[in-house]
Amino acid sequence: MRLPFRDIPDPRTGSVRPRPIVDVVVDGLDIAPQACLLDSGATAVRFGGHVADICGIDLQDAPQARLAVGGAVVTALMAEVTLEIDDGSQQLTWSASVWFCEPWTPSFGLLGLTGFFDQFTVTIAAYEEWLELTPLN
């Protein structure tokens, strides 16, 4: 699946720059896909806690950790969820352990090494502003 980069504003400067961003459906809630940045520096998939709330994901007895994300320390709760990317002609669906974090200031989720990059061969053509995902299994 080949997808174009998307424009995202830099919160510090307000300038817009195309980046490898994809929409991800979390646990089948296709009316609210989450914009996610491909982040090879993130160790796992991370979303704001509000995503778990809108998807109805129960975090009552979830494993908890304190993590540093984007220079902030957050409290993260983990749940196994189904993730999906759909470009209109192809669907990629997989299960991943996802960390739902509070506080969460980015306007996007993060697709990291465990739960994303370990599921796909990822090609990023930054100059041409596209990315390609090929499932590993």
C-alpha positions as a LaTeX table, in Angstrom:
\begin{tabular}{lrrr}
\hline
Residue & $x$ (\AA) & $y$ (\AA) & $z$ (\AA) \\
\hline
Met1 & 0.00 & 0.00 & 0.00 \\
Arg2 & 1.44 & 3.35 & $-1.05$ \\
Leu3 & 0.25 & 6.51 & 0.69 \\
Pro4 & 1.14 & 10.17 & 0.23 \\
Phe5 & 2.65 & 12.26 & 3.02 \\
Arg6 & 0.23 & 14.62 & 4.71 \\
Asp7 & 0.68 & 18.20 & 5.85 \\
Ile8 & 0.92 & 18.70 & 9.58 \\
Pro9 & 1.59 & 22.00 & 11.35 \\
Asp10 & 4.61 & 22.35 & 13.61 \\
Pro11 & 3.14 & 23.33 & 17.01 \\
Arg12 & 6.15 & 25.55 & 17.80 \\
Thr13 & 6.37 & 27.53 & 14.58 \\
Gly14 & 3.01 & 27.00 & 12.89 \\
Ser15 & 4.76 & 26.13 & 9.64 \\
Val16 & 3.34 & 23.21 & 7.69 \\
Arg17 & 5.49 & 20.35 & 6.48 \\
Pro18 & 4.48 & 17.08 & 4.78 \\
Arg19 & 5.16 & 14.04 & 6.96 \\
Pro20 & 4.54 & 10.28 & 6.95 \\
Ile21 & 1.06 & 10.36 & 8.52 \\
Val22 & $-1.59$ & 7.66 & 8.09 \\
Asp23 & $-5.15$ & 7.31 & 9.38 \\
Val24 & $-5.58$ & 4.32 & 11.69 \\
Val25 & $-8.90$ & 2.85 & 12.76 \\
Val26 & $-8.69$ & 1.67 & 16.38 \\
Asp27 & $-10.80$ & $-1.32$ & 17.43 \\
Gly28 & $-13.18$ & $-0.98$ & 14.48 \\
Leu29 & $-14.31$ & 2.59 & 15.22 \\
Asp30 & $-14.18$ & 3.63 & 11.56 \\
Ile31 & $-16.10$ & 6.87 & 12.14 \\
Ala32 & $-13.09$ & 8.25 & 14.07 \\
Pro33 & $-9.82$ & 7.24 & 12.37 \\
Gln34 & $-6.76$ & 8.58 & 14.17 \\
Ala35 & $-4.02$ & 10.45 & 12.33 \\
Cys36 & $-0.73$ & 8.77 & 13.23 \\
Leu37 & 2.89 & 9.72 & 12.61 \\
Leu38 & 5.27 & 6.90 & 11.67 \\
Asp39 & 7.95 & 7.24 & 14.35 \\
Ser40 & 10.90 & 4.85 & 14.20 \\
Gly41 & 12.17 & 6.40 & 17.44 \\
Ala42 & 9.06 & 5.39 & 19.39 \\
Thr43 & 9.33 & 1.98 & 21.01 \\
Ala44 & 5.60 & 1.23 & 20.73 \\
Val45 & 2.25 & 2.46 & 19.42 \\
Arg46 & 0.95 & 5.36 & 21.50 \\
Phe47 & $-2.31$ & 7.30 & 21.53 \\
Gly48 & $-3.88$ & 9.83 & 23.83 \\
Gly49 & $-6.12$ & 8.43 & 26.55 \\
His50 & $-9.12$ & 10.04 & 24.85 \\
Val51 & $-8.82$ & 7.47 & 22.03 \\
Ala52 & $-9.47$ & 4.62 & 24.47 \\
Asp53 & $-12.47$ & 6.55 & 25.78 \\
Ile54 & $-14.08$ & 7.11 & 22.37 \\
Cys55 & $-13.39$ & 3.50 & 21.32 \\
Gly56 & $-14.84$ & 2.08 & 24.54 \\
Ile57 & $-11.60$ & 0.30 & 25.46 \\
Asp58 & $-11.63$ & $-0.86$ & 29.08 \\
Leu59 & $-8.39$ & 0.15 & 30.82 \\
Gln60 & $-9.61$ & $-0.66$ & 34.36 \\
Asp61 & $-7.05$ & $-3.44$ & 35.01 \\
Ala62 & $-4.55$ & $-2.47$ & 32.28 \\
Pro63 & $-0.79$ & $-2.62$ & 32.79 \\
Gln64 & 0.54 & 0.85 & 33.63 \\
Ala65 & 3.86 & 2.60 & 33.02 \\
Arg66 & 5.38 & 6.08 & 33.20 \\
Leu67 & 6.90 & 7.01 & 29.84 \\
Ala68 & 8.67 & 9.95 & 28.25 \\
Val69 & 6.93 & 11.05 & 25.05 \\
Gly70 & 8.02 & 14.16 & 23.19 \\
Gly71 & 9.84 & 15.54 & 26.21 \\
Ala72 & 6.91 & 15.01 & 28.60 \\
Val73 & 6.41 & 12.29 & 31.18 \\
Val74 & 3.03 & 10.60 & 30.78 \\
Thr75 & 1.08 & 7.85 & 32.49 \\
Ala76 & 0.35 & 5.08 & 29.98 \\
Leu77 & $-2.12$ & 2.20 & 30.15 \\
Met78 & $-1.74$ & $-0.71$ & 27.74 \\
Ala79 & $-4.43$ & $-2.69$ & 25.90 \\
Glu80 & $-4.36$ & $-5.17$ & 23.05 \\
Val81 & $-6.40$ & $-3.70$ & 20.20 \\
Thr82 & $-7.05$ & $-4.18$ & 16.51 \\
Leu83 & $-5.62$ & $-1.52$ & 14.19 \\
Glu84 & $-6.51$ & $-0.96$ & 10.55 \\
Ile85 & $-5.29$ & 1.19 & 7.66 \\
Asp86 & $-7.55$ & 1.42 & 4.61 \\
Asp87 & $-6.62$ & 3.32 & 1.45 \\
Gly88 & $-9.92$ & 2.62 & $-0.29$ \\
Ser89 & $-8.59$ & $-0.31$ & $-2.31$ \\
Gln90 & $-6.67$ & $-2.31$ & 0.32 \\
Gln91 & $-7.08$ & $-2.92$ & 4.05 \\
Leu92 & $-4.24$ & $-3.74$ & 6.42 \\
Thr93 & $-5.44$ & $-5.11$ & 9.77 \\
Trp94 & $-3.35$ & $-6.31$ & 12.73 \\
Ser95 & $-3.38$ & $-6.64$ & 16.52 \\
Ala96 & $-1.05$ & $-4.59$ & 18.66 \\
Ser97 & $-0.33$ & $-3.70$ & 22.26 \\
Val98 & $-1.13$ & 0.01 & 22.39 \\
Trp99 & $-0.26$ & 2.48 & 25.15 \\
Phe100 & $-2.94$ & 5.09 & 25.88 \\
Cys101 & $-1.26$ & 8.11 & 27.48 \\
Glu102 & $-2.25$ & 11.03 & 29.72 \\
Pro103 & $-1.52$ & 13.84 & 29.38 \\
Trp104 & $-1.34$ & 13.81 & 25.58 \\
Thr105 & $-0.61$ & 17.01 & 23.69 \\
Pro106 & 0.17 & 15.91 & 20.09 \\
Ser107 & $-2.65$ & 16.12 & 17.56 \\
Phe108 & $-1.67$ & 12.64 & 16.30 \\
Gly109 & $-0.82$ & 9.16 & 17.55 \\
Leu110 & 2.58 & 7.52 & 17.17 \\
Leu111 & 3.23 & 4.28 & 15.28 \\
Gly112 & 6.42 & 2.84 & 16.75 \\
Leu113 & 8.73 & $-0.14$ & 16.56 \\
Thr114 & 6.59 & $-2.65$ & 18.47 \\
Gly115 & 3.08 & $-2.92$ & 17.10 \\
Phe116 & 3.78 & $-1.22$ & 13.76 \\
Phe117 & 7.30 & $-1.41$ & 12.33 \\
Asp118 & 7.49 & $-5.07$ & 13.40 \\
Gln119 & 4.35 & $-5.76$ & 11.29 \\
Phe120 & 5.39 & $-4.15$ & 7.98 \\
Thr121 & 8.25 & $-3.45$ & 5.67 \\
Val122 & 8.12 & 0.33 & 5.59 \\
Thr123 & 9.57 & 2.37 & 2.75 \\
Ile124 & 9.70 & 6.15 & 3.16 \\
Ala125 & 10.51 & 8.30 & 0.15 \\
Ala126 & 10.88 & 11.67 & 1.88 \\
Tyr127 & 11.94 & 13.61 & $-1.21$ \\
Glu128 & 8.95 & 12.33 & $-3.17$ \\
Glu129 & 6.68 & 12.53 & $-0.08$ \\
Trp130 & 5.21 & 9.03 & $-0.01$ \\
Leu131 & 5.41 & 5.90 & 2.12 \\
Glu132 & 4.77 & 2.27 & 1.32 \\
Leu133 & 3.63 & $-0.49$ & 3.67 \\
Thr134 & 4.03 & $-4.19$ & 2.92 \\
Pro135 & 2.74 & $-6.66$ & 5.53 \\
Leu136 & 5.39 & $-9.04$ & 6.86 \\
Asn137 & 3.02 & $-12.01$ & 7.29 \\
\hline
\end{tabular}
